[in-house]
Amino acid sequence: MTWEVVIGLEIHAQLTTKTKIFSGSPIAYGAEPNTQANLLDLGMPGQLPVLNKAVIPKAIQFGLAIGADIGRRSIFDRKNYFYPDLPKGYQTSQFSFPIVDKGGVVEIEVDGETKKIGVTRAHLEEDAGKSLHDAFPGQTGIDLNRAGTPLLEIVSEPDMRSAKEAVAYAKKVHELVQYLGICDGNMQEGSFRVDSNVSIHKPGTPFGTRAELKNINSFKFIEQAIEIEIDRQIEILESGGKVVQETRLYDADKNETRSMREKEEANDYRYFPCPDLLPVVVAQADIDAIQAEMPELPDAKRARFVSQFELSEYDAAFLAGSRATADYFEAVVALTKAPKISANWVMGELSKSLNQHDLTIDASPVTAAQLAGLINRIQDGTISGKMAKQVFDAIWSGEGDADTIIAAKGLQQITDVGAIEALVDEVIANHTDQVTAYQNGQEKMFGFFVGQVMKASKGQANPAQVNQLLKQKLQNP
Amino acid sequence: MHTLSIKEMSDKLQKREITSVDLTQHYLNRIDQYDPTLNAYVTVTPELALEMANQADALLDAGKGHRLTGIPIAHKDIFCSLGIKTTCGSKMLDNFISPYDAKVVEMTRELAMPILGKTNMDEFAMGSSTESSYYGATLNPWDHQAVPGGSSGGAAAVIAAGLAPLATGSDTGGSIRQPASFCGITGIKPTYGTVSRYGMIAYASSFDQGGAMTRSAQEAAWLLQVMAGFDERDSTSLEQDAADFSQQLGQSIKGLKIGVPAEYFESGLDASVEQAVRTALSEYEALGAELISVNLPNKDLAVPAYYVLAPAEASSNLSRFDGVRYGYRCDNPQSLEDLYHRSRSEGLGAEVKRRIMVGAYVLSAGYYDAYYLKAQKLRRMVRDDFTKAFESCDVIMGPVAPTPAFNIGEKSDDPVSMYLADLYTIPVNLAGLPAMSVPAGFAKGRPVGLHLIGPYHSEAALLNIAHQYQQVTDWHCQMPATYK
């Protein structure tokens, strides 16, 4: 019998609030150490936490999005342990009564198969500070800027059976929290952290001992780390050894995991309800109001893009991949009423340029209205597709919107039959040798005439009309 | 000047018959004279006091003073005070100068009430005698052999000895009422949530409550008025304006129903204390009140429940004293473990360590249900006892403590007997009710307090009930001979 892999994920999503969860300190990544820590964050005697109420609807949104029960009376507990970056000697978290209770499900698709992954719970908690081991020789610096940053810890059931499934689930949650606007999803800055609990066993036997893989900052590395962890555990068990319960770190350079600390059995956090904070009571009316304000979720949006705009599954998935992209695309379509060509432009020229400049669509120099204006000029024949790329580049460079640029550069397509006919006649009259050759059967000469007409029109003649007139005139001289 | 009532002081200050500087200097002189023996202050702040007295006089000259402006105050050293050493009676915080003011200290500054200093207390408010202070025991002004009670022993002693006209205290299991009883002064612990805990160093957060320590109920009403009120910085602060605590002063208590719990007069109560309490109850009958027998059947569960719950909270609250950011740090730590271990071992006293260990034990996996959760159930049972008792009475009266002040050293080696000194006060903290200790005579030459317990938010009524008694008795006006 082969080994079965069992994976559960704990995801820490940093909630997008202006201030910390229990103090008024601002949250900004990368500030000078300890410049965003007030007396509470420093764990001063007599300081008391006050809940930042902005975190509650964000957590509830997530719960509703995955169809989980909402904790109607959730309670903050203290998780007690000593560590220098934990200034109070306890982390305020939710233990017995989380804000997002059982019942949540996230659907993933791997190799064409869909699968439901259970979400055990999601609870609110504060982040710890950071220990800076390299800043002072022989000493450890403590930076409490991050201490107290609000986190939603999303705990899955051990429902995943492969690294691919784990990554598909993590990506789905990543997409969801960004869609909801409750987390910026930035993995490099630690706004979205994935811890993987990995174990193996023979089907039909109890689960094996798990190792926890922590703080891996990309999906690719998560997959690699889980794969090699599975191999490591198989090797241990097949050579008669035992897997120890421990936390392991992934080294991307060496592509290996190594032990960070063994979770001693006696690790007892002595949870109890925080007496400084009141229970968070959520009324049905609050839940209803949040439900009413919920944005359309990714799966629903994809399905709608296919049915409403007749896009392919692929295009719909691309465009619904982030709320910002989807919003941009829908704004363009609203002005062009032409979904397919709008999709092509968003997925093509726009995405290409954004990637080249390492920009997100929120920061696109070409607004949705500007792109729509450009597409409308293609649609009404004012410019050709080829000219459109030139106009797009000009919009990107900040030269104005499509109409302004077309006018300024004189890029209007010539569609007047009389004008094109005059050019065609002129080219034919000036190239009698070539006309003779063409008429004697050298049909590939046709391209030459098109080129000459386009050149004479400075590229502005409508190519289709040029083709049609040339054919007419060359066949019936 | 120190024999004047607060009302008289206030009148004289408002009429500019005396200055705050003179008044403050008078108290500073008395502190110089008596405190080296009494040891009621951990820190005296003469320069700050006189500077604030000057501000007060300027305000009063301009006719802009509050009724307490210019009247000096002593703060229990549990309240953080900006720029002033705030020790909580512990070596751990011997070097800690607070970077901010607690709510009640802030109030003092706003009203220009000169801060005389910080009063001694049991370490981290854990104790009933003030003997566990790193700064040594405070003496009882009535008898230097006796303890002043605790944990607000320094505060009770400064009021009794006339070393401050007003003092703040805090009460987690009786820490205002028991020392008030032992020192013959008036103390009130209001309903949990009445006084903001912001800046009050936490011992057991769900019990801790600030309160007023004064000579009379009328003075307590004035002081509590400025301490109370909603504070958004404390999530457990009551979201309502404080009542006018002086409003009912002067009302007749004819027809008042006084509940007398049989359980508060069982064996263990010193006969001389019982005598004083019964005499006080007779005085109330003479004032037209009616004595009704009530029951608090779960009284004996209160002390065990408290000594599970309070240490549990304390074990977590005191984790921040780790030698990392402020406070005591051991010499030459060899490792992180060593830093934690020695800083806490050397920086914290025996009683504090005992409670941290008890607290960590009752919260540990496998014991949580048997101890912590069970104690929470007992807490509800004790609270329900009071709710039921208040169906048939307006106020409950009895002894504050089973004995008058005991001798220094008498119980320091016997923690359980020390814990039982609070068996009448602890049930009130479990329920979060308002309660007072009112001077009601002497037993064996040491003061005895009468315990008044009211329903939630009945402070104004309680203060008047005490006030009416103080209109026909003068126990609260008496001063120990040495300190007159």
Interface residues (C-beta under 8 A of the other chain):
Chain A: L39 L42 G43 M44 P45 G46 Q47 L48 P49 V50 L51 R78 N80 F82 P84 P87 K88 G89 Y90 I142 D268 R270 Y271 F272 P275 D276 L277 L278
Chain B: F79 C80 T86 C88 L93 F96 S98 P99 Y100 A102 R197 Y198 G199 M200 I201 A202 A204 S205 S206 E232 R233 D234 S235 T236 A312 E313 S315 S316 L318 S319 R320 F321 D322 V324 R325 Y326 L336 Y340 A360 L363 S364 A365 Y368 Y372
